[in-house]
Amino acid sequence: MTDVEATHHDQAPAEAAASPPSSLARIPLFGSRLRVNPAAPASRTSRGVPRAGSPGAPSGRVPRPAREPGASSRAAAAPPPSSDAAAGLPGGDALLSEPALPPFPQHLSGGADEVDWKVVELLRRQASEQIAAAIRADDAPADRADDRQRGLAIVLDLVAAVNADRADTGSTAWTSDQQHALVRAVMDQLFGLGRLQPLVDREDLENIEIDGHANVRLQRSDGTYEKGAPVAGSDEELIALLQQIASKGDANARAFSPAQPNLDLRLEGGHRLSAAAWVSTRPQINIRRHRLVDVSLADMVETGELSEVMASFLAAAVRARRSIVVSGAQGAGKTTLTRALCAAIAYEEAIGTFETEYELMLHEMPDRHAMVRHYEARPGTGEIGPDGRPAGEYPLHRLLYNSMRQNLSRLIVGEVRGPEVWTMLTAMESGTGSISTTHASHADAALRKLVTCAMEAGVSAELATAKLAQTIDLIVHIDLDTATTRPVDTPRPRRRVTEIIAVTPGEDAKGYATEHVFRAEPDDPGPGRPHVLPHEYRSLARHGFDMDAYTRAQNGRAA
């Protein structure tokens, strides 16, 4: 957990930290190449909050922001106007308002060196001590928004105070940009993801790949890469940061230790972090940013991932409660496609989502879905209990089993990769029209993968195959042309649905039969084209499927 969150669990009395030591004022924030502004004025207060220990502030605590008359005791009102506006130091509202102000850059304009992280750490400690003292002196319950507001006031005050001390001792004052970057960095250390936060905040990134603290590669949404700055001072510091992030979960904190060397969790904003340490030579991290959350099948037609007739078919299949499995490689867009399929579900239907880490975020879209019951598996602490399982573990298959009495209209399983597929198939026998995802290289391979997963639950291949054929209706495969597989004349990765196959019970050795409803030829750059429509899918016309467009496309005309 963060320093601030940990404070709420510590009831020992403490005094507020004094103003920063004079030695801090003499530490340079940036390298010598930065063009500074010696004329930039400095202020000793920020947002109207006096410095701790000054005549305007009581000893031992920092005052909470003033509240509007009649406001809730937990709702922090806007603080008084900042006296630092004239000094060029960004006000707290600007820092808290992400749409109005982009995250601070790791490099400022004009060829600036990176923020001096030694200074950031010293200020973080000072701020943490003052925040902790203020929280202990306050009898109000913990509130993250209030803590952040209070912390911001303290950090702004500290930066302004140190800047004034620099001027008093003859050092060059920091510019407003420098102060802005420093405040943002300290706030990220206190309340965010540390040095990872600016990367997670970048809208142009899709993947953040980290091999050790200094080897950072950033994949943009167009498929190109850039090298990132170090995200920690050492591998040990990076592991400590991951442990802090893992412990932040309000209801589902994760263990990360030599006994539990893998970490998978959802970050604020729905992004996914996967990490490993102690089983590799250096800590490994991948953060997948989900850029498209509120997405529909029509949106995917616009991006070229689906054709109009394909979107018509899939929307009708969802409305008709056909059970669908979305397959694809890592990063192909399975989660985005699943969200788009779910957008075709009627608003009134009760949906249950089951995930190892929250990614679908359907529960955060009340305008699309009236009732979403969202469940997240719990991995346990790493300690093995008497039953041979990690203590506190609550796996996906138990979530699915216990949901059968929740009167759910739809079951959405974020990713199937183990024995939970058997419980999912059992639940699907009721014909609710489920949607799930799995990793596979093509549609038929997805079926074989699901059979293998079901066998992990202790059932035979024959039984698993028979139940799959009876309960799964469609496999929708989305493909990604990566930098190494796409044609040389293609400037960026292409995502497209290349296959939709219908699954039925079969009499041959496989135990099931498949038919390509849509299929892309190897040299076809677009999404799959209409192929063969099984007779039982003609009824989808009652649910909005454009049969005429499908027939025209079969005959080589525009779909």
C-alpha positions in Angstrom: 0.0 0.0 0.0 1.1 3.6 -0.3 2.6 5.6 2.5 -0.7 7.4 2.9 -2.8 4.2 3.0 -0.4 2.6 5.5 -0.8 5.6 7.8 -4.5 4.9 8.3 -3.6 1.6 10.0 -1.1 3.2 12.3 -2.6 4.8 15.4 0.6 5.8 17.1 0.8 9.6 17.8 3.4 11.6 15.8 4.4 15.2 15.3 4.3 16.8 11.9 7.6 17.1 10.1 9.4 20.4 10.1 10.0 22.3 7.0 12.6 20.7 4.7 16.2 20.8 5.7 18.4 23.5 4.1 20.5 20.8 2.5 17.6 19.9 0.3 17.5 23.4 -1.2 21.1 22.9 -2.4 20.5 19.7 -4.3 20.1 20.4 -8.0 16.8 19.2 -9.5 18.0 19.0 -13.1 21.2 18.6 -15.0 23.3 21.6 -16.1 21.9 21.5 -19.6 18.6 22.9 -18.5 18.0 26.6 -19.4 16.6 28.0 -16.1 14.8 31.2 -15.5 16.6 33.1 -12.7 13.8 35.7 -12.6 11.1 33.2 -11.7 9.7 34.3 -8.3 9.1 31.9 -5.5 6.5 31.6 -2.8 6.5 30.1 0.6 2.8 29.0 0.5 0.7 27.1 -1.9 -3.1 27.0 -2.4 -3.4 29.2 0.6 -2.2 26.4 2.9 0.5 27.7 5.4 3.8 25.7 5.7 3.9 23.3 8.6 5.5 25.2 11.5 4.6 28.6 10.2 2.5 31.1 12.2 -0.5 30.3 10.1 -0.5 26.5 10.7 -1.0 24.7 14.0 1.9 22.7 15.2 1.6 18.9 14.5 -0.9 18.9 11.6 -1.7 20.4 8.3 -5.2 21.8 8.0 -7.7 20.0 5.8 -9.1 22.0 2.8 -12.2 24.1 3.7 -15.6 22.6 3.0 -18.6 24.2 1.3 -21.5 24.9 3.7 -23.8 21.9 3.9 -21.3 19.7 2.1 -20.8 16.1 3.1 -18.0 15.5 5.7 -16.2 13.3 3.1 -16.5 15.7 0.2 -13.5 18.0 0.0 -14.3 21.5 -1.3 -12.1 23.6 -3.5 -9.3 25.2 -1.5 -8.6 28.9 -1.5 -6.9 30.5 -4.5 -3.2 29.8 -4.6 -0.8 32.6 -4.0 1.6 30.7 -6.3 -0.4 31.6 -9.4 1.8 34.7 -9.9 4.9 32.6 -9.4 4.0 30.3 -12.2 3.6 27.2 -10.0 0.6 25.2 -11.2 -2.4 25.2 -9.0 -3.6 22.0 -7.4 -6.8 21.9 -9.5 -4.7 21.8 -12.6 -2.7 18.9 -11.3 -5.8 16.9 -10.3 -7.7 17.6 -13.5 -6.2 15.1 -16.0 -8.3 16.3 -19.1 -7.0 19.9 -18.5 -3.4 19.0 -18.1 -1.4 16.1 -19.5 1.0 14.1 -17.3 4.3 15.7 -16.7 6.9 14.6 -19.3 10.0 12.6 -18.3 12.0 15.2 -20.3 11.0 18.8 -20.3 11.3 20.9 -23.5 14.6 22.5 -24.3 16.7 19.4 -23.8 16.2 19.0 -20.1 17.7 16.1 -18.2 15.4 13.9 -16.2 13.9 14.8 -12.9 16.5 14.2 -10.1 14.9 11.3 -8.4 17.0 11.8 -5.3 15.2 15.1 -4.7 11.9 13.4 -5.4 12.6 10.8 -2.8 13.6 13.4 -0.2 10.5 15.4 -0.8 8.4 12.2 -0.8 9.7 11.4 2.7 9.0 14.9 3.9 5.5 14.9 2.5 4.8 11.4 3.7 5.7 12.4 7.3 3.5 15.5 7.2 0.6 13.7 5.7 0.9 10.9 8.2 0.9 13.4 11.1 -2.1 15.2 9.7 -4.1 12.0 9.3 -3.3 10.8 12.8 -4.5 14.1 14.2 -7.7 13.9 12.2 -10.5 11.7 13.6 -12.4 11.4 10.2 -12.5 8.1 8.5 -10.0 7.3 5.7 -10.9 8.9 2.4 -8.7 8.6 -0.6 -9.9 11.8 -2.3 -9.4 13.8 0.9 -6.0 12.3 1.5 -4.9 13.2 -2.1 -6.2 16.7 -1.7 -4.4 17.2 1.6 -1.2 15.6 0.1 -1.3 17.9 -2.9 -1.5 20.9 -0.6 1.5 19.6 1.4 3.6 18.8 -1.7 2.9 22.2 -3.3 3.9 23.9 -0.1 7.1 21.9 0.2 8.2 22.6 -3.3 7.5 26.3 -2.9 9.3 26.4 0.4 12.4 24.6 -1.0 12.4 26.9 -4.0 12.3 30.0 -1.7 15.1 28.5 0.4 17.1 28.0 -2.8 16.7 31.7 -3.6 17.6 32.7 0.0 20.8 30.7 -0.2 21.8 32.1 -3.6 20.9 29.0 -5.7 19.0 29.4 -8.9 15.2 29.3 -8.4 13.3 26.6 -10.2 11.1 27.5 -13.2 7.4 26.8 -13.1 7.9 23.9 -15.4 10.5 22.4 -13.1 8.2 22.9 -10.1 5.3 21.3 -12.0 7.4 18.3 -12.9 8.6 17.9 -9.4 5.2 18.2 -7.8 3.8 15.6 -10.3 6.7 13.2 -9.6 6.2 13.4 -5.8 2.5 12.9 -6.1 3.0 9.9 -8.3 5.3 8.4 -5.7 2.8 9.1 -2.9 -0.5 8.2 -4.6 0.2 6.7 -8.0 2.5 4.1 -9.7 5.8 6.0 -9.1 7.8 6.4 -12.3 5.4 4.1 -14.1 2.6 6.6 -13.8 3.6 8.9 -16.6 3.8 5.9 -19.0 0.4 4.6 -18.0 -1.0 8.1 -18.5 0.2 8.3 -22.1 -2.7 7.9 -24.5 -0.5 7.0 -27.4 0.9 3.8 -25.8 -0.5 0.3 -26.0 2.2 -1.8 -24.3 4.9 -1.0 -21.8 7.6 -3.6 -21.7 10.2 -3.7 -19.0 13.2 -6.0 -18.5 14.9 -4.8 -15.4 14.7 -1.2 -14.1 16.5 0.4 -17.0 15.5 -1.6 -20.1 12.1 -0.1 -21.1 10.4 -0.4 -24.4 7.2 1.4 -25.3 4.9 0.3 -28.0 2.7 3.0 -29.5 -0.8 2.3 -30.7 0.5 2.4 -34.3 2.8 -0.5 -33.6 6.1 1.4 -33.6 8.4 1.4 -30.6 10.5 3.9 -28.6 13.0 3.4 -25.8 11.8 4.6 -22.4 13.7 6.1 -19.5 14.5 3.9 -16.4 11.5 3.3 -14.2 13.5 2.8 -11.0 17.0 3.4 -9.6 17.7 -0.4 -9.4 16.0 -3.8 -9.8 15.5 -4.0 -6.1 13.7 -0.6 -6.1 11.5 -1.8 -9.0 10.5 -4.9 -7.1 9.7 -2.8 -4.0 7.5 -0.6 -6.2 5.7 -3.7 -7.6 5.1 -4.9 -4.0 3.7 -1.6 -3.1 1.4 -1.5 -6.1 0.3 -5.1 -5.4 -0.7 -4.3 -1.8 -2.9 -1.3 -2.8 -6.0 -3.4 -3.7 -8.9 -2.4 -1.5 -10.6 -5.8 -1.6 -8.2 -7.9 -3.6 -4.6 -7.1 -2.8 -2.1 -9.4 -4.3 1.0 -11.1 -2.9 4.3 -10.6 -4.7 7.3 -12.4 -3.1 9.7 -15.2 -3.7 6.9 -17.6 -2.6 4.5 -15.8 -5.1 6.8 -14.7 -7.9 4.1 -13.8 -10.5 1.8 -10.8 -10.3 -1.3 -10.1 -12.4 -3.5 -7.2 -11.5 -5.7 -4.5 -12.8 -4.5 -0.9 -12.5 -6.7 2.1 -12.1 -8.2 2.9 -15.4 -8.6 -0.8 -16.3 -5.0 -1.3 -17.6 -3.5 -4.7 -16.9 -0.1 -5.3 -15.3 1.7 -8.6 -15.4 5.0 -9.0 -13.6 7.5 -11.7 -12.5 10.6 -11.7 -10.4 12.8 -14.2 -8.6 12.1 -16.7 -11.4 13.9 -14.6 -14.0 17.3 -12.9 -14.0 15.7 -9.5 -13.7 12.2 -8.3 -12.9 9.9 -8.5 -15.9 6.8 -6.3 -16.4 4.3 -5.8 -19.1 1.5 -3.2 -18.8 -1.3 -3.4 -21.4 -3.2 -0.2 -21.8 -6.8 -0.6 -22.8 -7.5 2.4 -25.0 -10.9 1.3 -26.3 -13.4 0.6 -23.5 -16.8 1.9 -24.5 -16.7 0.2 -28.0 -19.3 -1.3 -30.3 -19.3 -3.6 -33.3 -20.0 -0.5 -35.4 -16.8 1.1 -34.1 -14.9 -2.0 -35.2 -16.4 -1.8 -38.6 -15.0 1.8 -38.8 -11.5 0.6 -37.9 -11.6 -2.2 -40.5 -11.6 -5.0 -38.0 -15.0 -6.2 -39.1 -17.1 -5.9 -42.2 -20.6 -4.5 -42.0 -22.2 -7.9 -42.8 -19.9 -9.6 -40.2 -21.0 -7.1 -37.6 -24.6 -7.7 -38.5 -24.2 -11.5 -38.1 -22.4 -11.1 -34.7 -24.9 -8.7 -33.3 -27.8 -11.0 -34.3 -26.0 -14.0 -32.8 -25.6 -12.2 -29.5 -29.3 -11.2 -29.4 -30.2 -14.8 -30.2 -28.2 -16.0 -27.2 -25.7 -17.9 -29.2 -22.6 -18.9 -27.1 -19.5 -17.3 -28.5 -15.8 -17.9 -27.8 -13.4 -15.2 -29.0 -9.9 -16.5 -29.8 -6.6 -14.8 -30.8 -3.0 -14.3 -29.9 -1.8 -12.1 -27.1 -2.5 -8.5 -27.8 -4.8 -9.3 -30.8 -7.7 -7.4 -29.3 -9.8 -10.2 -27.8 -10.9 -8.1 -24.8 -11.9 -5.2 -27.1 -13.9 -7.5 -29.3 -15.6 -9.0 -26.3 -16.7 -5.5 -25.1 -18.1 -4.8 -28.5 -20.1 -8.1 -28.5 -21.4 -7.2 -25.1 -22.6 -3.9 -26.4 -25.1 -5.8 -28.4 -26.7 -7.3 -25.3 -30.0 -5.7 -24.3 -29.8 -3.0 -21.7 -32.2 -4.7 -19.3 -30.4 -8.1 -19.1 -28.5 -9.0 -16.0 -24.9 -9.8 -16.8 -22.2 -11.5 -14.8 -18.6 -11.0 -15.6 -15.9 -13.4 -14.3 -12.3 -12.5 -14.6 -8.9 -13.2 -13.0 -8.3 -9.4 -13.1 -11.0 -6.8 -14.0 -10.5 -5.8 -17.6 -13.9 -5.8 -19.3 -15.1 -2.9 -17.2 -18.8 -3.5 -18.2 -19.7 -2.5 -14.7 -18.3 0.9 -15.3 -20.7 1.6 -18.2 -24.2 2.0 -16.6 -25.5 3.6 -19.8 -25.0 0.4 -21.7 -25.9 -2.2 -19.0 -28.4 -1.8 -16.2 -27.1 -4.7 -14.1 -23.6 -6.0 -14.2 -22.4 -8.3 -11.4 -18.7 -8.3 -11.6 -16.5 -11.0 -10.0 -12.8 -11.2 -9.7 -10.9 -14.3 -8.7 -8.5 -14.2 -5.7 -5.2 -15.9 -6.1 -4.4 -16.4 -2.4 -1.4 -15.5 -0.4 1.1 -18.1 -1.4 0.8 -20.0 2.0 -0.5 -23.5 1.4 -3.5 -24.5 3.5 -4.5 -27.9 4.7 -6.4 -28.5 1.5 -3.2 -28.0 -0.6 -4.3 -24.7 -2.0 -3.0 -21.2 -1.3 -4.6 -19.7 1.7 -7.4 -17.3 0.7 -7.6 -18.5 -2.9 -11.0 -18.2 -4.6 -10.6 -19.4 -8.2 -12.6 -18.6 -11.2 -14.4 -21.9 -11.4 -15.8 -21.4 -7.9 -17.1 -17.9 -8.9 -18.8 -19.5 -11.8 -20.3 -22.3 -9.8 -21.7 -20.0 -7.1 -23.2 -17.6 -9.7 -25.7 -20.2 -10.8 -28.1 -18.9 -8.2 -27.7 -15.3 -9.1 -30.4 -15.2 -11.8 -28.0 -14.0 -14.4 -29.1 -13.6 -18.0 -25.5 -13.7 -19.5 -22.2 -15.1 -18.4 -19.1 -13.3 -19.6 -15.8 -15.0 -18.8 -12.8 -12.7 -19.4 -10.3 -15.5 -20.3 -10.5 -19.3 -20.2 -7.2 -20.9 -19.6 -7.8 -23.7 -17.1 -10.3 -26.1 -15.4 -12.8 -23.3 -15.1 -13.9 -24.1 -18.6 -15.8 -27.2 -17.3 -17.8 -25.1 -14.9 -18.4 -22.6 -17.6 -19.7 -25.2 -20.0 -22.0 -26.6 -17.3 -23.4 -23.1 -16.8 -23.8 -22.6 -20.5 -26.0 -25.6 -20.8 -28.9 -23.4 -19.7 -28.6 -21.6 -23.0 -27.9 -18.1 -21.5 -25.7 -17.1 -24.4 -22.2 -16.7 -22.8 -19.2 -15.0 -24.2 -15.6 -15.9 -23.3 -12.0 -15.6 -24.7 -9.0 -17.9 -25.0 -5.6 -17.7 -26.6 -5.2 -19.6 -29.8 -3.6 -19.3 -33.2 -6.7 -20.0 -35.2 -10.4 -20.9 -34.6 -10.1 -24.7 -34.7 -7.1 -24.6 -32.4 -9.3 -22.7 -29.9 -11.6 -25.7 -29.7 -8.7 -28.1 -29.0 -7.4 -25.7 -26.4 -10.7 -25.7 -24.6 -10.8 -29.5 -24.6 -7.4 -29.6 -22.9 -8.5 -27.0 -20.3 -11.6 -29.1 -19.5 -9.5 -32.2 -19.0 -7.6 -30.3 -16.2 -10.9 -30.6 -14.3 -10.6 -34.4 -14.4 -12.9 -35.2 -17.3 -12.1 -37.3 -20.3 -11.3 -35.8 -23.7 -14.4 -37.5 -25.1 -16.7 -36.0 -22.5 -15.1 -32.6 -22.8 -15.4 -32.6 -26.6 -19.1 -33.7 -26.5 -20.0 -30.9 -24.0 -18.1 -28.3 -26.0 -19.9 -29.3 -29.2 -23.2 -29.1 -27.5 -22.8 -25.7 -25.7 -20.5 -23.6 -27.9 -22.0 -22.2 -31.1 -19.4 -19.9 -32.6 -15.7 -19.3 -32.5 -14.7 -15.8 -33.5 -11.0 -15.5 -34.3 -9.3 -12.1 -34.3 -5.9 -11.8 -35.9 -3.0 -9.4 -35.5 -0.3 -8.8 -38.1 2.7 -7.9 -36.0 5.9 -6.1 -37.1 7.4 -9.5 -38.1 4.4 -11.0 -39.8 2.7 -8.2 -41.7 3.5 -7.4 -45.3 6.5 -5.1 -45.8 4.3 -2.4 -47.4 1.9 -2.3 -44.4 2.8 0.7 -42.2 1.1 -0.5 -39.0 -0.3 -3.6 -37.4 -3.6 -4.8 -38.7 -6.3 -6.3 -36.4 -9.1 -8.1 -38.2 -11.6 -10.9 -37.6 -10.4 -13.5 -40.0 -12.6 -16.5 -39.0 -16.0 -17.2 -37.7 -16.8 -20.9 -37.4 -20.0 -22.6 -36.4 -19.6 -25.6 -34.1 -22.0 -28.6 -34.0 -21.8 -32.1 -32.6 -20.1 -34.5 -35.0 -20.0 -38.2 -35.7 -16.3 -38.5 -36.7 -13.3 -39.1 -34.5 -13.1 -35.4 -33.5 -16.5 -35.5 -31.9 -17.5 -32.1 -33.4 -18.0 -30.5 -36.8 -17.2 -27.0 -37.9 -18.2 -24.8 -40.8 -16.6 -21.5 -41.8 -19.4 -18.8 -41.8 -16.7 -16.2 -42.6 -13.2 -16.8 -43.7 -10.3 -14.6 -44.9 -8.0 -16.0 -47.6 -4.2 -15.9 -46.9 -3.7 -13.0 -49.3 -6.8 -11.1 -48.3 -5.8 -8.0 -46.2 -9.3 -7.4 -44.9 -11.7 -9.2 -42.5 -13.2 -12.6 -43.4 -15.7 -12.8 -46.2 -19.0 -14.8 -46.2 -18.4 -18.4 -46.9 -21.1 -20.9 -45.9 -24.1 -20.2 -43.7 -25.4 -23.3 -41.9 -29.2 -23.7 -42.2 -29.8 -23.2 -38.5 -28.3 -19.7 -38.6 -30.8 -18.4 -41.1 -33.1 -17.8 -38.2 -30.8 -14.9 -37.2 -32.6 -12.8 -39.7 -35.3 -12.4 -37.0 -32.7 -10.8 -34.8 -31.5 -8.2 -37.4 -29.0 -10.3 -39.5 -28.8 -8.9 -43.0 -29.2 -12.1 -45.0 -29.4 -10.2 -48.3 -26.0 -8.5 -47.7 -24.5 -11.9 -46.8 -25.8 -13.5 -50.0 -24.5 -10.6 -52.1 -21.0 -10.9 -50.5 -21.0 -14.6 -51.2 -21.6 -13.9 -54.8 -18.6 -11.5 -54.9 -20.5 -8.3 -54.6 -20.0 -5.6 -51.9 -20.8 -6.7 -48.4 
